[in-house]
Amino acid sequence: MTELQKFEQHIALLSKNTRKSYLSLYFTLNEKLGKEIHTANALDIVIAIDDVTDNPSTRWSLINIPIIIYKLYEKPIHVLVDYRNIIFEQKKKHLEQKNIELNGELPPLEDLYEYLEQLYNEKKYEQYIINYLLINFGVRNKDLDVFITTNPKILDDEFYAELNILMVKGSSVKWVRNNYKTYKTYGQKINVITDIKFYDSVKKLPNNSWLLNNKGNHISESAIGKHIQRRTYQDLSEGEIFKIIVKDITTGGKNVLTKLNEISNSRGTDIKTIKSYYDLDN
């Protein structure tokens, strides 16, 4: 079995997008080394990664590949792990600097709410739903890949058990999340939304359809990020929107911890991570 076959077998149970990302990183490093990764000296791997990019986040992603492969071949990984620890600190400082720069550039949360009202008034219902969920729940892109239906039996259907659902029932919408980044840690999440404008917007869209679609066709997982960002205020990413929410909470002065706990539970991210990666003033 070749190294690549061994690696592919190891990552077989990961999501399609994660496998695609891992393989892309594998081929980048494999090409740079000019040989199978497990046959390369650990120091040569470190030098190769440094040559590939100056970006600490990309280096962080790359170093995990040879660590996995070295483990598969039962080779010592201490040199690679030491390098990964250095990269972690560089990545942390890079993020801190980026947050400092963003702190003065990102709009206030009230601008996002004004944009939300504008979307509803202009009858842009799909965009309204996307922005409503991002702004009010601080979720990631994947959480918005929802199937809209009025059929409650879907919730008991095995086919839909791994999907996110917007269930219209009575005068409310039940948002069931079975497919989001930290599902394995936090499990299924359910929110019942009674906001009249949100309810009206969901009702305006076709029943038994996907919120994220291209001319009626469900978009691919790899296209979700760009699809959503083109529909947000000033093309903000979900991460930037979450940073705006966190800043609004931490500078609001009232019930800060309670609100952080609420947004932590809603997103499925622990408070320590929120403070480290999303608090622009931290």
C-alpha positions in Angstrom: 0.0 0.0 0.0 1.4 3.4 -1.0 1.7 6.3 1.5 -1.2 8.1 -0.2 -3.4 5.1 -0.1 -2.6 4.6 3.6 -3.4 8.3 4.3 -6.6 8.2 2.3 -7.7 5.2 4.3 -6.9 7.0 7.5 -9.1 10.0 6.7 -11.9 8.1 5.0 -14.5 8.7 7.7 -14.0 12.5 7.7 -16.3 14.8 5.9 -15.9 15.3 2.1 -14.7 18.8 2.5 -12.2 17.9 5.2 -10.8 15.0 3.1 -10.5 17.4 0.2 -8.6 19.9 2.3 -6.3 17.3 3.8 -5.5 15.8 0.4 -4.7 19.3 -1.0 -2.3 19.9 1.9 -0.8 16.4 1.4 -0.1 17.0 -2.3 1.4 20.5 -1.6 3.9 19.1 0.9 4.5 16.0 -1.2 5.3 18.1 -4.2 7.6 20.4 -2.2 9.6 17.5 -0.8 9.7 15.5 -4.0 9.2 12.3 -2.2 6.8 10.4 0.1 6.4 12.3 3.3 7.3 9.4 5.6 10.7 9.0 3.9 11.6 12.7 4.5 13.7 13.8 7.5 11.6 15.8 10.0 13.9 18.8 9.7 13.5 18.8 5.9 9.7 18.8 6.4 9.9 21.8 8.7 12.1 23.7 6.1 9.7 22.7 3.3 6.7 24.1 5.2 8.5 27.3 5.9 9.3 27.6 2.2 5.7 27.0 1.1 4.2 29.9 3.0 4.7 32.7 5.6 1.2 32.4 6.9 1.1 30.8 10.3 -2.4 29.5 9.8 -1.5 27.7 6.6 1.7 26.3 8.3 -0.5 25.1 11.1 -2.6 23.2 8.7 0.4 21.8 6.8 2.3 20.5 9.8 -0.6 18.3 10.9 -0.3 16.2 7.7 3.3 14.9 8.3 2.4 14.3 12.0 -0.5 12.0 10.9 1.7 10.2 8.4 4.6 9.8 10.8 2.2 8.2 13.3 0.9 5.8 10.6 4.5 4.7 10.0 5.3 4.7 13.7 8.1 7.3 13.3 9.1 9.7 16.2 7.1 12.9 15.9 8.8 15.1 18.6 10.5 17.4 16.2 7.3 17.9 14.2 5.3 18.5 17.4 7.9 21.0 18.7 7.6 22.9 15.4 3.8 22.8 15.7 4.0 24.3 19.1 6.1 27.2 17.7 3.6 27.7 14.9 0.7 27.7 17.4 2.3 30.7 19.2 2.9 32.5 15.8 -0.6 31.8 14.8 -1.9 33.2 18.0 0.1 36.4 17.6 -1.0 36.7 14.0 -4.6 36.5 15.0 -4.1 39.0 17.8 -2.7 41.5 15.3 -5.5 40.8 12.8 -8.1 41.4 15.6 -6.4 44.7 16.5 -6.7 45.8 12.8 -10.3 44.6 12.6 -11.3 46.3 15.8 -11.3 49.7 14.0 -12.7 48.4 10.7 -15.8 46.3 11.6 -19.2 48.1 11.7 -21.2 48.2 14.9 -23.9 45.6 15.5 -26.7 48.2 15.0 -25.6 48.6 11.3 -26.3 44.9 10.8 -29.7 45.1 12.3 -30.5 48.1 10.1 -29.4 46.0 7.1 -31.7 43.2 8.3 -34.7 45.5 8.3 -33.8 46.8 4.9 -33.7 43.2 3.5 -37.2 42.5 4.8 -38.6 45.8 3.5 -37.1 45.0 0.1 -38.7 41.5 0.2 -35.3 39.7 0.0 -36.5 36.9 2.2 -33.7 34.4 1.6 -31.1 37.0 2.5 -33.2 38.1 5.5 -33.3 34.5 6.9 -29.5 34.1 6.4 -28.7 37.4 8.2 -31.3 36.9 10.9 -29.7 33.6 12.0 -26.1 34.9 11.8 -26.9 38.0 13.7 -29.2 36.6 16.4 -27.5 33.3 17.0 -23.9 33.9 16.0 -23.7 30.6 14.1 -21.3 29.3 11.4 -22.1 29.0 7.7 -22.8 25.3 7.9 -25.7 25.8 10.4 -27.5 27.8 7.7 -27.6 24.9 5.2 -31.3 24.2 6.2 -34.2 22.4 4.6 -37.4 24.3 4.8 -40.6 22.3 5.3 -44.0 22.2 7.0 -44.0 18.4 7.3 -43.3 17.4 10.9 -42.8 13.7 9.9 -39.5 14.7 8.4 -38.0 15.0 11.9 -38.6 11.2 12.3 -37.3 10.3 8.9 -33.8 8.7 9.0 -32.8 10.4 5.7 -33.2 13.8 7.3 -31.7 12.9 10.7 -28.3 14.4 9.7 -29.7 17.6 8.2 -30.6 21.0 9.5 -34.3 21.8 9.3 -36.5 24.9 9.4 -39.9 23.5 10.4 -42.8 25.8 10.0 -45.5 25.0 12.5 -48.4 27.2 13.7 -47.0 30.7 14.1 -43.4 29.7 14.8 -40.4 28.2 13.1 -38.5 25.3 14.8 -34.8 25.3 13.8 -33.3 21.9 14.2 -29.5 21.6 13.8 -28.1 18.1 13.3 -25.2 19.1 11.1 -22.8 21.8 12.4 -19.1 21.9 13.2 -19.2 20.9 16.9 -22.2 18.6 16.8 -20.2 15.7 18.2 -19.5 17.8 21.3 -22.8 19.6 21.8 -25.3 17.4 20.1 -28.6 18.4 18.4 -29.7 22.0 18.9 -33.3 23.2 18.7 -34.5 26.8 18.7 -38.1 27.8 18.4 -38.3 31.2 16.6 -41.5 33.3 17.0 -40.3 36.5 15.4 -43.1 37.5 13.0 -40.8 38.8 10.3 -38.7 35.7 10.4 -41.8 33.5 10.3 -43.2 35.5 7.4 -39.9 35.3 5.5 -39.7 31.5 5.8 -43.3 31.1 4.8 -42.6 33.2 1.6 -40.0 30.6 0.4 -41.0 27.4 -1.3 -42.0 24.5 0.9 -39.7 21.4 0.9 -36.8 23.4 -0.5 -33.2 24.3 0.5 -32.5 27.8 1.9 -29.1 27.8 0.2 -29.7 27.1 -3.5 -28.8 28.1 -7.0 -31.9 28.3 -9.2 -33.6 25.7 -7.0 -30.6 23.4 -6.8 -29.0 22.7 -3.4 -25.6 24.3 -3.5 -22.5 22.2 -2.7 -20.9 22.3 0.8 -17.7 23.8 -0.7 -19.8 26.8 -2.0 -21.6 27.6 1.2 -19.1 30.2 2.5 -19.0 32.4 -0.6 -22.8 32.0 -1.1 -23.5 33.4 2.3 -20.8 36.1 2.3 -22.3 37.6 -0.9 -25.6 38.1 1.0 -24.3 39.7 4.2 -23.7 43.4 5.1 -20.6 44.6 3.4 -19.8 41.0 2.5 -18.8 40.2 6.0 -17.8 36.6 6.8 -19.6 34.7 9.5 -16.5 34.9 11.7 -16.4 38.7 11.4 -20.1 38.9 12.2 -19.5 36.8 15.3 -16.7 39.1 16.3 -19.1 42.1 16.0 -21.6 40.3 18.3 -18.9 39.5 20.9 -17.6 43.1 20.9 -21.2 44.4 21.3 -21.6 42.0 24.3 -18.2 42.8 26.0 -18.5 46.5 25.6 -22.2 46.7 26.6 -21.4 46.6 30.2 -24.5 44.7 31.4 -24.9 40.9 31.9 -21.7 40.2 29.9 -21.1 36.7 31.3 -24.8 35.7 30.9 -24.8 36.9 27.3 -21.5 35.3 26.5 -22.8 32.0 27.9 -25.9 32.4 25.7 -23.9 33.0 22.5 -21.5 30.2 23.5 -24.3 27.7 23.8 -26.0 29.0 20.6 -22.8 28.7 18.5 -21.4 25.6 20.1 -18.1 27.2 21.1 -16.7 27.4 24.6 -16.2 30.8 26.2 -12.4 30.3 26.4 -12.2 29.9 22.6 -14.5 32.9 22.1 -12.3 35.1 24.3 -9.1 33.9 22.6 -10.2 34.1 19.0 -13.2 36.4 18.7 -12.9 39.0 21.4 -11.3 42.0 19.6 -10.5 43.7 22.8 -8.9 40.7 24.5 
